[in-house]
């Protein structure tokens, strides 16, 4: 029969192990979510840049000065 102190120590060690695993899992989940958020934000930023480049190439975007001049007419 095990001594009660040994049993309590083993139980405490098991609790720490479980808590450590849960914390590691939580960190991994948060890291994956952050990576997905960064990827999404980067994709959206790239799409905006691409759309601006297409608009400039198509001539649909005018300079601020041209827009101001047109508004004055």
URLINPE-V32136 format. One line per field, one symbol per residue. ss: DSSP state (~ for helix, > for strand, _ for the rest). A space follows every 10 residues. Layout:
# URLINPE-V32136
ss=???
This chain:
# URLINPE-V32136
ss=___~~~~~~~ ~~~~~~~~~~ ~~~~~~~~~~ ~~~~~~~~~~ ~~~~~~~~~~ ~~~~~~~~__ ___~~~~~~~ ~~_
